[in-house]
Amino acid sequence: MFQIVDARLLAASVKQLKVAAPEITRKRKPGQFVVLRINEEGERIPLTIADADPEAGTITLIFQEVGKSTAQLGRLKAGDFHRRFNRSSGSSHPYRKNSKPWSA
Ligand SMILES: Cc1cc2nc3c(=O)[nH]c(=O)nc-3n(C[C@H](O)[C@H](O)[C@H](O)COP(=O)(O)OP(=O)(O)OC[C@H]3O[C@@H](n4cnc5c(N)ncnc54)[C@H](O)[C@@H]3O)c2cc1C
């Protein structure tokens, strides 16, 4: 079970959740995503890790409510729990400190 520590509305249908997930904050790399389920019967929802705070042990997810599962997720509040995360996955995005911004 993973506890939501903060939930806020960023724009119409766009929500931000901070979720306590200390192990993921330690292992995740930029560009990776998590796959979560609201309950045991729930659909798997892939969401990009928008930010992570290893000291607080939280990750930030930003998502748009487009269908059933993201609407259910959007109804969760701080203090609520969702059931599970698969560990972070996906290719990480290489980050170089002094690299120039990409442009077309
Ligand atoms: C690797 C990965 C990372 C993702 N990260 C984020 C994220 O950080 N924030 C976020 O808001 N969403 C993200 N998504 C999309 C998110 O997973 C889906 O919006 C969500 O699973 C939809 O579930 P649902 O049951 O609410 O909607 P569904 O009922 O599954 O879909 C509702 C409607 O939205 C359309 N739809 C669903 N998913 C997508 C999609 N990926 N692209 C275009 N149309 C779609 C469907 O065709 C349908 O018309 C990510 C997807 C992937 C694969």
The ligand as an ORCA input file, in Angstrom:
! r2SCAN-3c Opt
* xyz 0 1
  C       4.975      4.970    -20.311
  C       3.724      5.813    -20.111
  C       3.788      6.925    -19.254
  C       2.645      7.714    -19.060
  N       2.729      8.817    -18.253
  C       1.642      9.597    -18.082
  C       1.705     10.761    -17.239
  O       2.742     11.076    -16.609
  N       0.579     11.518    -17.121
  C      -0.591     11.195    -17.801
  O      -1.558     11.948    -17.669
  N      -0.671     10.093    -18.576
  C       0.399      9.302    -18.731
  N       0.296      8.186    -19.513
  C      -1.026      7.827    -20.076
  C      -1.862      7.126    -18.989
  O      -1.261      5.896    -18.621
  C      -3.285      6.869    -19.546
  O      -3.904      8.117    -19.708
  C      -4.108      6.035    -18.598
  O      -3.628      4.708    -18.488
  C      -5.551      6.009    -19.119
  O      -6.296      5.129    -18.309
  P      -7.866      5.346    -18.147
  O      -8.461      4.046    -17.684
  O      -8.144      6.531    -17.291
  O      -8.378      5.706    -19.574
  P      -8.784      4.688    -20.766
  O     -10.203      4.291    -20.577
  O      -7.748      3.617    -20.894
  O      -8.662      5.717    -21.981
  C      -9.572      6.821    -22.111
  C      -9.342      7.492    -23.448
  O      -8.011      8.052    -23.505
  C      -7.312      7.441    -24.606
  N      -5.960      7.180    -24.122
  C      -5.606      6.348    -23.111
  N      -4.268      6.349    -22.941
  C      -3.764      7.185    -23.881
  C      -2.458      7.612    -24.235
  N      -1.364      7.143    -23.621
  N      -2.316      8.503    -25.246
  C      -3.394      8.962    -25.907
  N      -4.668      8.605    -25.618
  C      -4.846      7.730    -24.642
  C      -8.040      6.156    -24.929
  O      -7.878      5.802    -26.293
  C      -9.479      6.518    -24.629
  O     -10.059      7.219    -25.690
  C       1.419      7.383    -19.722
  C       1.365      6.247    -20.558
  C       2.501      5.496    -20.755
  C       2.430      4.302    -21.682
*
